[in-house]
Every structure is written in C-alpha cells, then in structure tokens.
Amino acid sequence: MSETKGWAPPKVWKWEAPSGGQFASINRPIAGATHEKELPVGKHPLQLYSLATPNGVKVTVMLEELLAAGHQGAEYDAWLISIQDGDQFGSGFTAVNPNSKIPALVDRSGAEPVRVFESGSILLHLADKFGAFLARDGAGRTETLNWLFWQMGSAPYLGGGFGHFYAYAPEKFEYPINRFAMEVKRQLDVLDRQLAEHRYIAGDDYTIADMAIFPWYGALAAGQVYNAAEFLSTHEYKNVLRWTAEVYSRPAVRRGAMVNRRWGDLSGQLRERHDAADFDTQTQDKIDVES
C-alpha cells in the first residue's frame, strides 16, 4: 500500500500564523473584546447592529416585512458593523453578542433592554413579539421551526464549508470542495423536494423559515452567493428557483436586502437605516432566475 503524503496535524495545535484567505484578519481562536468601543443608540425601540451578509439580511427582511404588515413598533435603527475592520470585537458589540458575529439586536421597547443574538433567535423573538410570520401554536408553528433550525444547522456547511474552500481559501483543494459541494447539493435537493409540494418552505404561508433560508439558498441558486451557480448546476432545482423569484418579488425583501449593504451597485446600498424615508426610489436589479 502506498503511503499517503500530505500535511499531518501536530500532536497539539497552536495558533502561530493567520490561516490565510479573505477573512484571515478577523479569525482567531479566542473570544472577547479587542478594544473599547460603545455602540450607537438611535431613536427607535429596536437597535440592530449588522451587515448585509445572508445572516444579516434575514433580520432586515423580517423588520421590513413587519413594517409592511403595519407593525409600527417594529421601527428600527440599523447600524453598520464592518467585520473586515473588526467592529464585532468592540466592547459594546461583544456585550450584546459574546460570540462576535452579526447580526445582534437590542430590544429597548420594555423596561430593560433585551439583547438578542443569533439570527434565528432574532427572527423567533420578533415573530413572537409581534405575532407575525409564525403560528402561535400547533403543527404550523412546529413545521416552521423545523425549517428555521434546519437552516441554522445547515448553513455552516454552505458558508464555512463550501463557501470558504470554493471562494475564499487562499488555495483550492479537491477534497474539501468536493465534500462540501456534495453536501450543498444534497441540501438544495432537500429544499427542492419540499418546494415541489408547497408554495413556501413550511407550507402555504410565508414565514420566518422563508426569511431565514432565502438569503442563503435562494441567493445561491440565483448565482448571487460565491458565484457558484454553474459549478453546482443550480438550474436543476426548478422549485427552489421558482420560490426564490417569488420571495424576491416582495418589496419588503428587496428593501431588507439593501440595509447595511456596502458593496455592489450603489442603487442597492443603504449602509445605515434609521427611517423609512432613508430608502430612495432606486431598487436593486432583479435577480435573474429561471421560473
């Protein structure tokens, strides 16, 4: 048997050098603040600290959908957190989210501020607070939560797995790319089969499950994440593409996708949002998807 050559892990791992890749400067094996920096506080009850990555878009879409549905208590300030500049390691941010990941929310509508971190937790907090986009009880609530937690558990394979090795790693290696591509295609097939029988992810109603899954898998299928649509043959997932087009046609989704965005076409950027009037008449270009 021939010996397999390659890097062998040491007996004890040590952090000796940055791992490389696009986000190497913000990765480290320890938690906690690196510097003192308080978070700004605006005039609205809900204070969001975020960036328009897929996890951030989940929450801004939810907030815009709540406002569109007439929930005026959902007015919010959205403050830009530049993860490339290390804003997530400031003392104010780590006090809200000790995990130093966006998005993070402070709900100041009650007697005492409530911190909410992890995007799925924020969606659930807002859904229960306003009684919207999630059934209060019963099978519909459970099915929605099934898919919400599916997304929270599955997305690391897409983002930290496939996305890292395919798009961001300083070197390309066959094994991790193939391994994670296989898993991402399996996940797309899970969604495609579900959407073959249902209009939305959890059934006939648009819910927080759609808001959680769309910025990751909808954007991936439409070629907006990792530039990998051709590589993954996402045209095969007709039901996912149908659902993606329907969700993106919602005005609140299009607004939410703009908030805390600092890249791409200027017409699609709204770096901070403090009032509905901050949106101008320009909108993002439509996602080009197959129906």
N, C-alpha and C positions, 0 to 999 in steps of 0.2 A: 504493500500500500504506500503510495507516495505521500510525503509529508505536505500538509497544507501550510503554506507560508503566508505570513501577514503579521499585523500588529498583535502582540499578546498583551493583555491587560496586566498591570503590575499587581503585586500582592495587596498593596494599599494604594488607593487612588489619592493623588494630590493635585490641587489646583495650582499649576505652575505657569500657565500661559493661556491667553484667550483662545477659545476653540475655533475662532475664525468664522467667516460668514457675515451676512449683512447685519445681524443683530448681536455680534460678538461683544460690543462695547457695553451692552446692558445686561449680559448674562453673568451670573456669579453664584457661588454655592452657599451664600449666606443671605439672611433676611435682614430687615430693619432699615432705618433711615440712614442715608449717607450725608445729609445736610439739612439744615434748618430752613424750612420754607412753609409758611402758612398758606392755606387755601383761601382763595377769594370767596366771598359770600354775596350773592345778589339779592334781589327783592322778592323772589318767588319762594313758595314753600318747598319746592323740590330743587336741590342743587346737585347737578350732575357733573362729574369730572371724568372726561373720557376722550376718546379719539375714534375716528370713523373706521376702525378695523371691523371685521364681521361681528365680534362680540360687542363693540360699541354701538354698531348700527342696530342691533337687536333692541336696545333700550330707547334710542331716539325714535325709532319707528313706533314703539309702544307708546311713548309720550305723545307723539303727533297723532296717532290713532285715537288716543283718549281725548285729546282736544277736539279732533274732528267729530267725535261722538258726543261732544257737548259737556265734557267733564272739565269745567273751568278750574277746578282745584288741581289739575294736572299741569298748570303753567310751570315752566321750569327755566332755570338758567343752565346753560351747558358751557362749561369751561374746558378749554383745550388743554389736554395733558400730552406733552410731547415726550413720548417714550424714548426716542432717539437721544434726547437731551437729558434723560434721567429724571424728569419731573415726578415720576411714580415713586422715586426714592426720597422725596422730600418728607420732612417730619409731619406735615399736615396730611399728606396723602396716605402715608403709612398708618396714621391714626385712624383713618377711615377704612383702609384696606391693608391689613398687615401682610397680605400676600403680594402687594405692589403690582397689581395688574389692573388694567382698565376693563370695564367701567366701574366707577364707585359712585354711590348715591348717598346723599344725606337728606332725610325727610324731616323737615323742620315744621311740619304742619301741626304737631302736637305740643304738649307742654315741654317735652325734652326732645332734642334732636335724636333721630334714629339712624345709625349707619347701616347701609345695606351694600354688601359686596358679593361678587359672582353674578354674572349676567342672568343666569337662570333664577337666582334668588330675587334679583331686582324685578324681573318680569312677574314672578309669582307674588311679590309684595304689592306691586302696582295693580295686578289683576284683582287681588283680594281687597285692596283698599278701595277701589272704585267699582267693584262688582262688574267687571267687563272683561270680555275675551277669555273667560274661563268660567265654566259652570260652578255654582256654589257647592254642589254635591252630586252624587250619583255617578253612573257609568261614564257620562260625558267628561266629567272632571278627571276621573281616573285615566281615561284614554288620552286626554290632552297632556296630563302629567307624564304618562308613559313616554310620549314622544318628546316632551321637553327634556326629560332626563336621558332619553336616547341620544339627543343631540349633545348634551353636556358630556356624556361619556364617549361619544363617537368622534367629536370634532378634534380632540388631540391627535388622533391618527391622521386626520386630514391636515391640520395645521402644523403641529410639531413634528409629525412623521413625514407624510408625503410632501407637504409644502416646504419643509426645511430642506430635505435631501434633494428634491427636484429643482427648487427655485433659489434657495438661499445659501446652501452649503458651499464652501469655497472649492470643493472638489466633488465630482459626480462619481458615485459608486453604484454598480449594478444591483447588488443585493438589497440595500435598503430602499432604493427607488422601486424595484420590482415588488418587494414585500409590501410596501405601503400603497403602491398603485393597485395591487390586488385587493387590499382591504377597502380602499376608497371606492373601487368599482363595485365591490360587494355591498357597501353602504348605499350607493346610488341605486343598486338593484332593489334593495330593501324599500327605499322610498318609491321607486317606480312602480313596484307591485302594489304598495299601499295606495298610491295615487291613481292606479288603474281602476280602483273600486270606489274612490272617494274624491270629491271635489277639492277638499282641503286635507291637510295631513291627518287631522283627528276625526274627520267626518264631513258633514255638510256645512259646518260653521267655521269661520275664520277665527283662529285663536292664537294664544301666545306660542303654541307649538309652531305655527307657520312663521311667526316673527323670529323665533329662535333659529329655525332651520334655513330659512330663505337666505340670509346674508352669507351663509357658508355654502350650502349645496346648490341653491339657486344660482348664486353668482358663479360658482364653479362650473355648473352645467352650461351657463351662458358665456363662458370664457372670460369672466371678469376677475377671477382669482387664479394666480400662478401661471396664467397663460398656458393652461394645460388641457383645454377642451379637445384639441385634436389628439394629443397624446393619450388621453383617457377615453376617446371616442364617445364623448358625452352626447352626441347626436343620437345615440342608441336609446337614450332614456326619454322617450317621447312624452311620457306622462309628467316627468319632472320638468321638462321644458314648457309644457302647457301650463302647469301650475306656476312656474317662475314668471311667465308672461302675465298671468292673471294677477299675481300678487304685486308685481312691479307696476301694474296699471293703476294701482291705488294711489291717489295724490299724497296721502299721509306717508306712504312708504317712500315715495320719491323725495318728499321733504326730509324725512328722517335720515335718508342716505346722504344728504348734504351736510348734516350737522357735524361739526368737529372734523370736517374733511379738509386736508391741507395739501392735496395732490390732485392731479388730473386737470380737466378743463375747469377754468375759473368759474364758469357758469354753474358748476356742480359743487362749489365750495361755499360753506358757511362755517368759518372757523370757530366762531362762538355764537351762541344763540341766547338772547335774553328777552326776546319779544317776538310775537308772530310777525310783526312788521319787518323783522330782520330778513325775511325771505323776500327776494325781489321777484320780478316776473319771469326771470330766466329759470329754466329747469334743465336737469341733466338730459343728455342724449338718451334715447330709448335703448334698452338692452336689446340687441338683435338676437332673437331666439326663434327656433323652428316651432311652429304650432303642431 
